[in-house]
Structure formats: structure tokens, C-alpha cells
Amino acid sequence: MPPIPHAAPVPPPGLWLDVEVGEEYARDAIARLERNPRDADGLFVLATVLAASGRRSEAIRTLTMLGRVAPYYPGLWRLKARLYREAGDERMAALCTETDARLARSSVRSRDR
């Protein structure tokens, strides 16, 4: 598996997830990001795989990058809030939840115009 462009070296494949599907998703996401580091789908998939494999801080860092590229990406702020909550950082979890709600309201307003 190629290294993650912005993170620590990747552990042996068996440590990613207990299922090969997670490894396949990670490889695909990394390949997408090597071609385009701003690929929103690649960033979200990579963050999800990192979160599922217990690499919470790397997942949060990846979601932060996604927030810069595509702040309205579905599920971004909810996943980020959940990860902060799991890490015991209620303040950051609340900020992510607030951001999710604010962007949802903004999206509805712009769609209704």
C-alpha cells in the first residue's frame, strides 16, 4: 500500500482494518489523492478508513483538509464531531456540530433563492 501523502508511514495492510475492503478503499483513496490532493471523495474515504482503523488524529487532520476543499461535503462535520467527541474534546465536537448546522441553514437559504 502506498504511503498516505500527509501522514505517518502506513502500517502493514493487515493493521488497517480487519477486512480487505477497507484496505482496498484506502488504496483507491490514496491513488485519487496522488492524482489530485484536493479530491473531496478521496479525502472523505481516507478519513473514514483512518477513523475505522483507530487512527483518529489522522482522520481529523484529513477531515480538516476536506473542510478547506469542500466545506459542504455530506457527513464531514458530523464525522469530525464524532471523532472529537470520542477523543474527549467536547468543545471541538460542539464547534463541528455548530458548523454543520450553520452550513445546512446556509445551503437551504441559497437553494430557496
Biopython code that builds the backbone (N, CA, C, O; Angstrom):
import numpy as np
from Bio.PDB.StructureBuilder import StructureBuilder

atoms = [
    (1, "MET", "N", (0.851, -1.164, 0.000)),
    (1, "MET", "CA", (0.000, 0.000, 0.000)),
    (1, "MET", "C", (0.903, 1.234, 0.000)),
    (1, "MET", "O", (1.836, 1.303, 0.800)),
    (2, "PRO", "N", (0.647, 2.218, -0.884)),
    (2, "PRO", "CA", (1.483, 3.408, -0.905)),
    (2, "PRO", "C", (1.265, 4.246, 0.346)),
    (2, "PRO", "O", (0.208, 4.163, 0.973)),
    (3, "PRO", "N", (2.263, 5.058, 0.714)),
    (3, "PRO", "CA", (2.102, 5.875, 1.914)),
    (3, "PRO", "C", (1.028, 6.934, 1.733)),
    (3, "PRO", "O", (0.745, 7.368, 0.616)),
    (4, "ILE", "N", (0.437, 7.342, 2.844)),
    (4, "ILE", "CA", (-0.544, 8.419, 2.838)),
    (4, "ILE", "C", (0.240, 9.710, 2.644)),
    (4, "ILE", "O", (1.199, 9.954, 3.376)),
    (5, "PRO", "N", (-0.138, 10.542, 1.681)),
    (5, "PRO", "CA", (0.654, 11.722, 1.356)),
    (5, "PRO", "C", (0.936, 12.663, 2.520)),
    (5, "PRO", "O", (1.991, 13.296, 2.518)),
    (6, "HIS", "N", (0.070, 12.792, 3.502)),
    (6, "HIS", "CA", (0.226, 13.785, 4.555)),
    (6, "HIS", "C", (0.351, 13.166, 5.948)),
    (6, "HIS", "O", (0.242, 13.880, 6.945)),
    (7, "ALA", "N", (0.571, 11.883, 6.033)),
    (7, "ALA", "CA", (0.519, 11.249, 7.348)),
    (7, "ALA", "C", (1.753, 10.386, 7.591)),
    (7, "ALA", "O", (2.650, 10.286, 6.753)),
    (8, "ALA", "N", (1.764, 9.783, 8.740)),
    (8, "ALA", "CA", (2.844, 8.881, 9.103)),
    (8, "ALA", "C", (2.855, 7.677, 8.174)),
    (8, "ALA", "O", (1.866, 7.414, 7.491)),
    (9, "PRO", "N", (3.971, 6.938, 8.139)),
    (9, "PRO", "CA", (4.013, 5.752, 7.276)),
    (9, "PRO", "C", (2.855, 4.807, 7.558)),
    (9, "PRO", "O", (2.395, 4.679, 8.693)),
    (10, "VAL", "N", (2.404, 4.162, 6.522)),
    (10, "VAL", "CA", (1.262, 3.254, 6.613)),
    (10, "VAL", "C", (1.707, 1.938, 7.243)),
    (10, "VAL", "O", (2.750, 1.399, 6.871)),
    (11, "PRO", "N", (0.936, 1.416, 8.189)),
    (11, "PRO", "CA", (1.271, 0.127, 8.787)),
    (11, "PRO", "C", (1.048, -0.994, 7.780)),
    (11, "PRO", "O", (0.443, -0.773, 6.731)),
    (12, "PRO", "N", (1.529, -2.185, 8.087)),
    (12, "PRO", "CA", (1.274, -3.310, 7.183)),
    (12, "PRO", "C", (-0.209, -3.446, 6.918)),
    (12, "PRO", "O", (-1.020, -3.125, 7.786)),
    (13, "PRO", "N", (-0.589, -3.922, 5.721)),
    (13, "PRO", "CA", (-2.000, -3.963, 5.324)),
    (13, "PRO", "C", (-2.940, -4.581, 6.344)),
    (13, "PRO", "O", (-4.060, -4.093, 6.497)),
    (14, "GLY", "N", (-2.548, -5.609, 7.033)),
    (14, "GLY", "CA", (-3.433, -6.273, 7.983)),
    (14, "GLY", "C", (-3.823, -5.396, 9.158)),
    (14, "GLY", "O", (-4.804, -5.690, 9.842)),
    (15, "LEU", "N", (-3.084, -4.334, 9.409)),
    (15, "LEU", "CA", (-3.395, -3.468, 10.539)),
    (15, "LEU", "C", (-4.391, -2.373, 10.197)),
    (15, "LEU", "O", (-4.903, -1.703, 11.093)),
    (16, "TRP", "N", (-4.673, -2.182, 8.915)),
    (16, "TRP", "CA", (-5.623, -1.124, 8.527)),
    (16, "TRP", "C", (-6.999, -1.422, 9.077)),
    (16, "TRP", "O", (-7.533, -0.662, 9.885)),
    (17, "LEU", "N", (-7.557, -2.497, 8.651)),
    (17, "LEU", "CA", (-8.872, -2.944, 9.092)),
    (17, "LEU", "C", (-8.844, -4.455, 9.074)),
    (17, "LEU", "O", (-7.940, -5.067, 8.504)),
    (18, "ASP", "N", (-9.820, -5.040, 9.689)),
    (18, "ASP", "CA", (-9.886, -6.488, 9.688)),
    (18, "ASP", "C", (-10.398, -7.038, 8.365)),
    (18, "ASP", "O", (-10.341, -8.245, 8.128)),
    (19, "VAL", "N", (-10.891, -6.170, 7.513)),
    (19, "VAL", "CA", (-11.445, -6.625, 6.244)),
    (19, "VAL", "C", (-10.654, -6.022, 5.092)),
    (19, "VAL", "O", (-10.195, -4.882, 5.165)),
    (20, "GLU", "N", (-10.503, -6.799, 4.037)),
    (20, "GLU", "CA", (-9.756, -6.339, 2.881)),
    (20, "GLU", "C", (-10.430, -5.165, 2.186)),
    (20, "GLU", "O", (-9.760, -4.377, 1.518)),
    (21, "VAL", "N", (-11.720, -5.040, 2.331)),
    (21, "VAL", "CA", (-12.441, -3.950, 1.684)),
    (21, "VAL", "C", (-11.888, -2.599, 2.150)),
    (21, "VAL", "O", (-11.705, -1.691, 1.338)),
    (22, "GLY", "N", (-11.625, -2.466, 3.436)),
    (22, "GLY", "CA", (-11.077, -1.219, 3.966)),
    (22, "GLY", "C", (-9.734, -0.900, 3.347)),
    (22, "GLY", "O", (-9.454, 0.257, 3.032)),
    (23, "GLU", "N", (-8.904, -1.906, 3.169)),
    (23, "GLU", "CA", (-7.605, -1.702, 2.538)),
    (23, "GLU", "C", (-7.776, -1.263, 1.092)),
    (23, "GLU", "O", (-7.060, -0.384, 0.611)),
    (24, "GLU", "N", (-8.720, -1.875, 0.410)),
    (24, "GLU", "CA", (-8.972, -1.517, -0.986)),
    (24, "GLU", "C", (-9.448, -0.071, -1.092)),
    (24, "GLU", "O", (-8.987, 0.675, -1.955)),
    (25, "TYR", "N", (-10.373, 0.324, -0.211)),
    (25, "TYR", "CA", (-10.842, 1.709, -0.202)),
    (25, "TYR", "C", (-9.687, 2.669, 0.074)),
    (25, "TYR", "O", (-9.569, 3.708, -0.576)),
    (26, "ALA", "N", (-8.839, 2.320, 1.034)),
    (26, "ALA", "CA", (-7.698, 3.183, 1.363)),
    (26, "ALA", "C", (-6.766, 3.318, 0.169)),
    (26, "ALA", "O", (-6.325, 4.423, -0.148)),
    (27, "ARG", "N", (-6.460, 2.207, -0.499)),
    (27, "ARG", "CA", (-5.582, 2.263, -1.686)),
    (27, "ARG", "C", (-6.194, 3.135, -2.772)),
    (27, "ARG", "O", (-5.503, 3.953, -3.380)),
    (28, "ASP", "N", (-7.483, 2.962, -3.015)),
    (28, "ASP", "CA", (-8.163, 3.766, -4.034)),
    (28, "ASP", "C", (-8.144, 5.248, -3.664)),
    (28, "ASP", "O", (-7.886, 6.099, -4.515)),
    (29, "ALA", "N", (-8.416, 5.555, -2.407)),
    (29, "ALA", "CA", (-8.428, 6.955, -1.963)),
    (29, "ALA", "C", (-7.046, 7.574, -2.101)),
    (29, "ALA", "O", (-6.917, 8.708, -2.563)),
    (30, "ILE", "N", (-6.020, 6.846, -1.708)),
    (30, "ILE", "CA", (-4.652, 7.362, -1.802)),
    (30, "ILE", "C", (-4.275, 7.588, -3.260)),
    (30, "ILE", "O", (-3.633, 8.586, -3.587)),
    (31, "ALA", "N", (-4.669, 6.671, -4.138)),
    (31, "ALA", "CA", (-4.385, 6.841, -5.571)),
    (31, "ALA", "C", (-5.078, 8.095, -6.098)),
    (31, "ALA", "O", (-4.484, 8.854, -6.864)),
    (32, "ARG", "N", (-6.312, 8.314, -5.701)),
    (32, "ARG", "CA", (-7.039, 9.524, -6.123)),
    (32, "ARG", "C", (-6.330, 10.772, -5.626)),
    (32, "ARG", "O", (-6.195, 11.748, -6.363)),
    (33, "LEU", "N", (-5.876, 10.746, -4.378)),
    (33, "LEU", "CA", (-5.228, 11.913, -3.787)),
    (33, "LEU", "C", (-3.850, 12.170, -4.379)),
    (33, "LEU", "O", (-3.392, 13.312, -4.415)),
    (34, "GLU", "N", (-3.194, 11.129, -4.837)),
    (34, "GLU", "CA", (-1.916, 11.335, -5.510)),
    (34, "GLU", "C", (-2.118, 12.070, -6.836)),
    (34, "GLU", "O", (-1.282, 12.875, -7.246)),
    (35, "ARG", "N", (-3.240, 11.781, -7.498)),
    (35, "ARG", "CA", (-3.558, 12.471, -8.756)),
    (35, "ARG", "C", (-4.077, 13.877, -8.497)),
    (35, "ARG", "O", (-3.782, 14.804, -9.253)),
    (36, "ASN", "N", (-4.859, 14.035, -7.420)),
    (36, "ASN", "CA", (-5.464, 15.326, -7.100)),
    (36, "ASN", "C", (-5.608, 15.427, -5.581)),
    (36, "ASN", "O", (-6.563, 14.888, -5.023)),
    (37, "PRO", "N", (-4.687, 16.102, -4.905)),
    (37, "PRO", "CA", (-4.736, 16.196, -3.442)),
    (37, "PRO", "C", (-5.993, 16.877, -2.909)),
    (37, "PRO", "O", (-6.263, 16.817, -1.710)),
    (38, "ARG", "N", (-6.765, 17.524, -3.781)),
    (38, "ARG", "CA", (-7.987, 18.205, -3.358)),
    (38, "ARG", "C", (-9.247, 17.400, -3.689)),
    (38, "ARG", "O", (-10.352, 17.942, -3.653)),
    (39, "ASP", "N", (-9.093, 16.127, -4.006)),
    (39, "ASP", "CA", (-10.222, 15.264, -4.352)),
    (39, "ASP", "C", (-11.074, 15.030, -3.095)),
    (39, "ASP", "O", (-10.659, 14.319, -2.180)),
    (40, "ALA", "N", (-12.251, 15.629, -3.062)),
    (40, "ALA", "CA", (-13.101, 15.575, -1.870)),
    (40, "ALA", "C", (-13.510, 14.145, -1.524)),
    (40, "ALA", "O", (-13.467, 13.757, -0.357)),
    (41, "ASP", "N", (-13.903, 13.360, -2.522)),
    (41, "ASP", "CA", (-14.305, 11.980, -2.239)),
    (41, "ASP", "C", (-13.127, 11.177, -1.695)),
    (41, "ASP", "O", (-13.287, 10.395, -0.758)),
    (42, "GLY", "N", (-11.959, 11.364, -2.275)),
    (42, "GLY", "CA", (-10.771, 10.661, -1.798)),
    (42, "GLY", "C", (-10.452, 11.022, -0.355)),
    (42, "GLY", "O", (-10.120, 10.151, 0.449)),
    (43, "LEU", "N", (-10.552, 12.306, -0.026)),
    (43, "LEU", "CA", (-10.288, 12.742, 1.345)),
    (43, "LEU", "C", (-11.287, 12.141, 2.328)),
    (43, "LEU", "O", (-10.908, 11.688, 3.408)),
    (44, "PHE", "N", (-12.572, 12.138, 1.950)),
    (44, "PHE", "CA", (-13.579, 11.610, 2.874)),
    (44, "PHE", "C", (-13.418, 10.103, 3.071)),
    (44, "PHE", "O", (-13.512, 9.609, 4.194)),
    (45, "VAL", "N", (-13.177, 9.382, 1.991)),
    (45, "VAL", "CA", (-12.996, 7.931, 2.115)),
    (45, "VAL", "C", (-11.767, 7.631, 2.971)),
    (45, "VAL", "O", (-11.812, 6.765, 3.845)),
    (46, "LEU", "N", (-10.676, 8.345, 2.721)),
    (46, "LEU", "CA", (-9.463, 8.117, 3.507)),
    (46, "LEU", "C", (-9.728, 8.415, 4.983)),
    (46, "LEU", "O", (-9.318, 7.643, 5.850)),
    (47, "ALA", "N", (-10.400, 9.514, 5.275)),
    (47, "ALA", "CA", (-10.706, 9.855, 6.669)),
    (47, "ALA", "C", (-11.559, 8.773, 7.319)),
    (47, "ALA", "O", (-11.345, 8.423, 8.479)),
    (48, "THR", "N", (-12.513, 8.250, 6.581)),
    (48, "THR", "CA", (-13.386, 7.205, 7.109)),
    (48, "THR", "C", (-12.600, 5.936, 7.422)),
    (48, "THR", "O", (-12.799, 5.318, 8.468)),
    (49, "VAL", "N", (-11.715, 5.554, 6.519)),
    (49, "VAL", "CA", (-10.896, 4.361, 6.745)),
    (49, "VAL", "C", (-9.958, 4.581, 7.930)),
    (49, "VAL", "O", (-9.788, 3.694, 8.766)),
    (50, "LEU", "N", (-9.352, 5.761, 7.997)),
    (50, "LEU", "CA", (-8.466, 6.060, 9.135)),
    (50, "LEU", "C", (-9.239, 5.997, 10.447)),
    (50, "LEU", "O", (-8.755, 5.438, 11.430)),
    (51, "ALA", "N", (-10.442, 6.572, 10.462)),
    (51, "ALA", "CA", (-11.259, 6.547, 11.677)),
    (51, "ALA", "C", (-11.613, 5.117, 12.062)),
    (51, "ALA", "O", (-11.530, 4.744, 13.232)),
    (52, "ALA", "N", (-12.005, 4.320, 11.076)),
    (52, "ALA", "CA", (-12.400, 2.932, 11.348)),
    (52, "ALA", "C", (-11.227, 2.093, 11.845)),
    (52, "ALA", "O", (-11.420, 1.106, 12.554)),
    (53, "SER", "N", (-10.019, 2.489, 11.473)),
    (53, "SER", "CA", (-8.853, 1.726, 11.898)),
    (53, "SER", "C", (-8.221, 2.286, 13.171)),
    (53, "SER", "O", (-7.133, 1.868, 13.568)),
    (54, "GLY", "N", (-8.915, 3.240, 13.809)),
    (54, "GLY", "CA", (-8.432, 3.764, 15.075)),
    (54, "GLY", "C", (-7.417, 4.883, 14.974)),
    (54, "GLY", "O", (-6.837, 5.284, 15.983)),
    (55, "ARG", "N", (-7.192, 5.388, 13.785)),
    (55, "ARG", "CA", (-6.208, 6.461, 13.590)),
    (55, "ARG", "C", (-6.943, 7.808, 13.599)),
    (55, "ARG", "O", (-6.983, 8.530, 12.602)),
    (56, "ARG", "N", (-7.520, 8.111, 14.763)),
    (56, "ARG", "CA", (-8.414, 9.259, 14.918)),
    (56, "ARG", "C", (-7.757, 10.585, 14.561)),
    (56, "ARG", "O", (-8.352, 11.376, 13.830)),
    (57, "SER", "N", (-6.548, 10.854, 15.051)),
    (57, "SER", "CA", (-5.932, 12.163, 14.786)),
    (57, "SER", "C", (-5.650, 12.352, 13.298)),
    (57, "SER", "O", (-5.796, 13.457, 12.775)),
    (58, "GLU", "N", (-5.250, 11.284, 12.615)),
    (58, "GLU", "CA", (-5.029, 11.383, 11.167)),
    (58, "GLU", "C", (-6.355, 11.586, 10.432)),
    (58, "GLU", "O", (-6.417, 12.315, 9.441)),
    (59, "ALA", "N", (-7.406, 10.942, 10.920)),
    (59, "ALA", "CA", (-8.729, 11.121, 10.317)),
    (59, "ALA", "C", (-9.189, 12.565, 10.486)),
    (59, "ALA", "O", (-9.719, 13.158, 9.547)),
    (60, "ILE", "N", (-8.991, 13.134, 11.674)),
    (60, "ILE", "CA", (-9.379, 14.525, 11.914)),
    (60, "ILE", "C", (-8.568, 15.457, 11.022)),
    (60, "ILE", "O", (-9.120, 16.394, 10.446)),
    (61, "ARG", "N", (-7.285, 15.214, 10.902)),
    (61, "ARG", "CA", (-6.430, 16.043, 10.033)),
    (61, "ARG", "C", (-6.910, 15.965, 8.584)),
    (61, "ARG", "O", (-6.928, 16.975, 7.881)),
    (62, "THR", "N", (-7.296, 14.778, 8.140)),
    (62, "THR", "CA", (-7.793, 14.604, 6.770)),
    (62, "THR", "C", (-9.123, 15.330, 6.590)),
    (62, "THR", "O", (-9.352, 15.954, 5.554)),
    (63, "LEU", "N", (-10.000, 15.254, 7.589)),
    (63, "LEU", "CA", (-11.278, 15.967, 7.513)),
    (63, "LEU", "C", (-11.073, 17.483, 7.536)),
    (63, "LEU", "O", (-11.844, 18.222, 6.923)),
    (64, "THR", "N", (-10.051, 17.943, 8.230)),
    (64, "THR", "CA", (-9.734, 19.380, 8.227)),
    (64, "THR", "C", (-9.351, 19.818, 6.820)),
    (64, "THR", "O", (-9.766, 20.882, 6.361)),
    (65, "MET", "N", (-8.564, 19.003, 6.141)),
    (65, "MET", "CA", (-8.211, 19.302, 4.749)),
    (65, "MET", "C", (-9.471, 19.318, 3.887)),
    (65, "MET", "O", (-9.629, 20.198, 3.041)),
    (66, "LEU", "N", (-10.363, 18.358, 4.091)),
    (66, "LEU", "CA", (-11.603, 18.299, 3.335)),
    (66, "LEU", "C", (-12.447, 19.543, 3.592)),
    (66, "LEU", "O", (-13.074, 20.067, 2.672)),
    (67, "GLY", "N", (-12.467, 20.014, 4.823)),
    (67, "GLY", "CA", (-13.223, 21.215, 5.157)),
    (67, "GLY", "C", (-12.737, 22.441, 4.409)),
    (67, "GLY", "O", (-13.519, 23.347, 4.119)),
    (68, "ARG", "N", (-11.459, 22.475, 4.097)),
    (68, "ARG", "CA", (-10.906, 23.589, 3.314)),
    (68, "ARG", "C", (-11.282, 23.466, 1.839)),
    (68, "ARG", "O", (-11.491, 24.469, 1.157)),
    (69, "VAL", "N", (-11.366, 22.229, 1.358)),
    (69, "VAL", "CA", (-11.639, 21.966, -0.055)),
    (69, "VAL", "C", (-13.138, 22.007, -0.351)),
    (69, "VAL", "O", (-13.568, 22.605, -1.337)),
    (70, "ALA", "N", (-13.926, 21.364, 0.513)),
    (70, "ALA", "CA", (-15.364, 21.209, 0.257)),
    (70, "ALA", "C", (-16.129, 21.249, 1.579)),
    (70, "ALA", "O", (-16.556, 20.206, 2.074)),
    (71, "PRO", "N", (-16.309, 22.441, 2.159)),
    (71, "PRO", "CA", (-16.933, 22.524, 3.484)),
    (71, "PRO", "C", (-18.358, 21.990, 3.554)),
    (71, "PRO", "O", (-18.838, 21.673, 4.643)),
    (72, "TYR", "N", (-19.048, 21.883, 2.420)),
    (72, "TYR", "CA", (-20.423, 21.375, 2.413)),
    (72, "TYR", "C", (-20.486, 19.868, 2.167)),
    (72, "TYR", "O", (-21.573, 19.327, 1.969)),
    (73, "TYR", "N", (-19.348, 19.186, 2.176)),
    (73, "TYR", "CA", (-19.329, 17.753, 1.874)),
    (73, "TYR", "C", (-20.228, 16.998, 2.867)),
    (73, "TYR", "O", (-20.074, 17.155, 4.078)),
    (74, "PRO", "N", (-21.160, 16.184, 2.364)),
    (74, "PRO", "CA", (-22.104, 15.473, 3.249)),
    (74, "PRO", "C", (-21.385, 14.585, 4.268)),
    (74, "PRO", "O", (-20.550, 13.755, 3.908)),
    (75, "GLY", "N", (-21.718, 14.773, 5.522)),
    (75, "GLY", "CA", (-21.184, 13.940, 6.593)),
    (75, "GLY", "C", (-19.875, 14.429, 7.186)),
    (75, "GLY", "O", (-19.457, 13.940, 8.236)),
    (76, "LEU", "N", (-19.220, 15.379, 6.539)),
    (76, "LEU", "CA", (-17.918, 15.872, 7.005)),
    (76, "LEU", "C", (-17.951, 16.313, 8.452)),
    (76, "LEU", "O", (-17.198, 15.795, 9.277)),
    (77, "TRP", "N", (-18.813, 17.263, 8.770)),
    (77, "TRP", "CA", (-18.813, 17.853, 10.107)),
    (77, "TRP", "C", (-19.366, 16.905, 11.162)),
    (77, "TRP", "O", (-18.963, 16.970, 12.324)),
    (78, "ARG", "N", (-20.279, 16.029, 10.772)),
    (78, "ARG", "CA", (-20.808, 15.049, 11.737)),
    (78, "ARG", "C", (-19.738, 14.032, 12.113)),
    (78, "ARG", "O", (-19.588, 13.686, 13.285)),
    (79, "LEU", "N", (-18.993, 13.553, 11.114)),
    (79, "LEU", "CA", (-17.924, 12.596, 11.405)),
    (79, "LEU", "C", (-16.830, 13.252, 12.243)),
    (79, "LEU", "O", (-16.316, 12.657, 13.191)),
    (80, "LYS", "N", (-16.484, 14.481, 11.881)),
    (80, "LYS", "CA", (-15.444, 15.187, 12.626)),
    (80, "LYS", "C", (-15.885, 15.413, 14.073)),
    (80, "LYS", "O", (-15.086, 15.260, 14.997)),
    (81, "ALA", "N", (-17.164, 15.779, 14.274)),
    (81, "ALA", "CA", (-17.690, 15.960, 15.632)),
    (81, "ALA", "C", (-17.617, 14.655, 16.409)),
    (81, "ALA", "O", (-17.217, 14.646, 17.573)),
    (82, "ARG", "N", (-17.999, 13.557, 15.775)),
    (82, "ARG", "CA", (-17.972, 12.263, 16.458)),
    (82, "ARG", "C", (-16.544, 11.901, 16.886)),
    (82, "ARG", "O", (-16.326, 11.412, 17.994)),
    (83, "LEU", "N", (-15.581, 12.147, 15.998)),
    (83, "LEU", "CA", (-14.191, 11.818, 16.321)),
    (83, "LEU", "C", (-13.668, 12.668, 17.474)),
    (83, "LEU", "O", (-12.977, 12.163, 18.360)),
    (84, "TYR", "N", (-13.994, 13.949, 17.463)),
    (84, "TYR", "CA", (-13.584, 14.802, 18.587)),
    (84, "TYR", "C", (-14.255, 14.352, 19.884)),
    (84, "TYR", "O", (-13.624, 14.332, 20.941)),
    (85, "ARG", "N", (-15.532, 13.991, 19.797)),
    (85, "ARG", "CA", (-16.259, 13.528, 20.987)),
    (85, "ARG", "C", (-15.596, 12.252, 21.530)),
    (85, "ARG", "O", (-15.412, 12.113, 22.739)),
    (86, "GLU", "N", (-15.240, 11.324, 20.632)),
    (86, "GLU", "CA", (-14.568, 10.087, 21.063)),
    (86, "GLU", "C", (-13.224, 10.383, 21.715)),
    (86, "GLU", "O", (-12.780, 9.658, 22.605)),
    (87, "ALA", "N", (-12.577, 11.464, 21.259)),
    (87, "ALA", "CA", (-11.278, 11.843, 21.825)),
    (87, "ALA", "C", (-11.435, 12.629, 23.123)),
    (87, "ALA", "O", (-10.445, 12.966, 23.773)),
    (88, "GLY", "N", (-12.697, 12.924, 23.503)),
    (88, "GLY", "CA", (-12.945, 13.647, 24.736)),
    (88, "GLY", "C", (-12.884, 15.157, 24.597)),
    (88, "GLY", "O", (-12.855, 15.868, 25.602)),
    (89, "ASP", "N", (-12.863, 15.661, 23.368)),
    (89, "ASP", "CA", (-12.799, 17.097, 23.142)),
    (89, "ASP", "C", (-14.203, 17.611, 22.797)),
    (89, "ASP", "O", (-14.549, 17.788, 21.629)),
    (90, "GLU", "N", (-14.989, 17.843, 23.836)),
    (90, "GLU", "CA", (-16.380, 18.275, 23.650)),
    (90, "GLU", "C", (-16.473, 19.662, 23.015)),
    (90, "GLU", "O", (-17.414, 19.939, 22.271)),
    (91, "ARG", "N", (-15.516, 20.525, 23.300)),
    (91, "ARG", "CA", (-15.544, 21.877, 22.727)),
    (91, "ARG", "C", (-15.422, 21.818, 21.211)),
    (91, "ARG", "O", (-16.195, 22.464, 20.503)),
    (92, "MET", "N", (-14.460, 21.051, 20.705)),
    (92, "MET", "CA", (-14.294, 20.927, 19.252)),
    (92, "MET", "C", (-15.462, 20.171, 18.633)),
    (92, "MET", "O", (-15.879, 20.483, 17.518)),
    (93, "ALA", "N", (-15.990, 19.184, 19.341)),
    (93, "ALA", "CA", (-17.158, 18.450, 18.842)),
    (93, "ALA", "C", (-18.338, 19.402, 18.690)),
    (93, "ALA", "O", (-19.060, 19.347, 17.695)),
    (94, "ALA", "N", (-18.533, 20.269, 19.673)),
    (94, "ALA", "CA", (-19.635, 21.233, 19.603)),
    (94, "ALA", "C", (-19.434, 22.220, 18.458)),
    (94, "ALA", "O", (-20.391, 22.571, 17.766)),
    (95, "LEU", "N", (-18.203, 22.668, 18.255)),
    (95, "LEU", "CA", (-17.922, 23.583, 17.138)),
    (95, "LEU", "C", (-18.233, 22.930, 15.792)),
    (95, "LEU", "O", (-18.786, 23.571, 14.898)),
    (96, "CYS", "N", (-17.875, 21.652, 15.652)),
    (96, "CYS", "CA", (-18.168, 20.937, 14.410)),
    (96, "CYS", "C", (-19.670, 20.767, 14.211)),
    (96, "CYS", "O", (-20.171, 20.901, 13.094)),
    (97, "THR", "N", (-20.384, 20.472, 15.287)),
    (97, "THR", "CA", (-21.836, 20.330, 15.212)),
    (97, "THR", "C", (-22.474, 21.663, 14.823)),
    (97, "THR", "O", (-23.390, 21.702, 14.002)),
    (98, "GLU", "N", (-21.986, 22.750, 15.414)),
    (98, "GLU", "CA", (-22.494, 24.080, 15.068)),
    (98, "GLU", "C", (-22.198, 24.417, 13.601)),
    (98, "GLU", "O", (-23.052, 24.962, 12.901)),
    (99, "THR", "N", (-21.007, 24.096, 13.150)),
    (99, "THR", "CA", (-20.638, 24.352, 11.759)),
    (99, "THR", "C", (-21.552, 23.585, 10.826)),
    (99, "THR", "O", (-22.010, 24.124, 9.818)),
    (100, "ASP", "N", (-21.822, 22.326, 11.155)),
    (100, "ASP", "CA", (-22.724, 21.511, 10.341)),
    (100, "ASP", "C", (-24.096, 22.174, 10.238)),
    (100, "ASP", "O", (-24.655, 22.279, 9.146)),
    (101, "ALA", "N", (-24.631, 22.615, 11.356)),
    (101, "ALA", "CA", (-25.961, 23.241, 11.365)),
    (101, "ALA", "C", (-25.945, 24.562, 10.596)),
    (101, "ALA", "O", (-26.874, 24.847, 9.840)),
    (102, "ARG", "N", (-24.895, 25.373, 10.783)),
    (102, "ARG", "CA", (-24.809, 26.659, 10.097)),
    (102, "ARG", "C", (-24.721, 26.471, 8.589)),
    (102, "ARG", "O", (-25.394, 27.176, 7.837)),
    (103, "LEU", "N", (-23.909, 25.538, 8.145)),
    (103, "LEU", "CA", (-23.767, 25.297, 6.707)),
    (103, "LEU", "C", (-25.054, 24.717, 6.124)),
    (103, "LEU", "O", (-25.409, 25.020, 4.985)),
    (104, "ALA", "N", (-25.750, 23.890, 6.892)),
    (104, "ALA", "CA", (-27.017, 23.336, 6.415)),
    (104, "ALA", "C", (-28.038, 24.456, 6.228)),
    (104, "ALA", "O", (-28.752, 24.487, 5.226)),
    (105, "ARG", "N", (-28.108, 25.379, 7.193)),
    (105, "ARG", "CA", (-29.032, 26.516, 7.064)),
    (105, "ARG", "C", (-28.657, 27.381, 5.867)),
    (105, "ARG", "O", (-29.526, 27.813, 5.110)),
    (106, "SER", "N", (-27.380, 27.629, 5.702)),
    (106, "SER", "CA", (-26.890, 28.446, 4.590)),
    (106, "SER", "C", (-27.215, 27.793, 3.252)),
    (106, "SER", "O", (-27.594, 28.472, 2.298)),
    (107, "SER", "N", (-27.067, 26.486, 3.187)),
    (107, "SER", "CA", (-27.346, 25.743, 1.960)),
    (107, "SER", "C", (-28.830, 25.818, 1.604)),
    (107, "SER", "O", (-29.187, 25.990, 0.438)),
    (108, "VAL", "N", (-29.687, 25.688, 2.610)),
    (108, "VAL", "CA", (-31.139, 25.751, 2.382)),
    (108, "VAL", "C", (-31.524, 27.135, 1.897)),
    (108, "VAL", "O", (-32.307, 27.268, 0.957)),
    (109, "ARG", "N", (-30.978, 28.178, 2.534)),
    (109, "ARG", "CA", (-31.292, 29.558, 2.139)),
    (109, "ARG", "C", (-30.868, 29.827, 0.708)),
    (109, "ARG", "O", (-31.631, 30.416, -0.058)),
    (110, "SER", "N", (-29.677, 29.413, 0.333)),
    (110, "SER", "CA", (-29.211, 29.685, -1.032)),
    (110, "SER", "C", (-30.002, 28.871, -2.059)),
    (110, "SER", "O", (-30.190, 29.316, -3.191)),
    (111, "ARG", "N", (-30.461, 27.694, -1.669)),
    (111, "ARG", "CA", (-31.252, 26.859, -2.582)),
    (111, "ARG", "C", (-32.644, 27.448, -2.775)),
    (111, "ARG", "O", (-33.223, 27.326, -3.855)),
    (112, "ASP", "N", (-33.183, 28.080, -1.746)),
    (112, "ASP", "CA", (-34.530, 28.636, -1.805)),
    (112, "ASP", "C", (-34.600, 29.962, -2.564)),
    (112, "ASP", "O", (-35.692, 30.450, -2.853)),
    (113, "ARG", "N", (-33.482, 30.529, -2.878)),
    (113, "ARG", "CA", (-33.492, 31.828, -3.575)),
    (113, "ARG", "C", (-33.754, 31.684, -5.031)),
    (113, "ARG", "O", (-33.793, 32.681, -5.753)),
]
sb = StructureBuilder()
sb.init_structure("model")
sb.init_model(0)
sb.init_chain("A")
sb.init_seg("    ")
for serial, (resi, resn, name, xyz) in enumerate(atoms, 1):
    if name == "N":
        sb.init_residue(resn, " ", resi, " ")
    sb.init_atom(name, np.array(xyz, "f"), 0.0, 1.0, " ", f" {name:<3s}", serial, name[0])
structure = sb.get_structure()
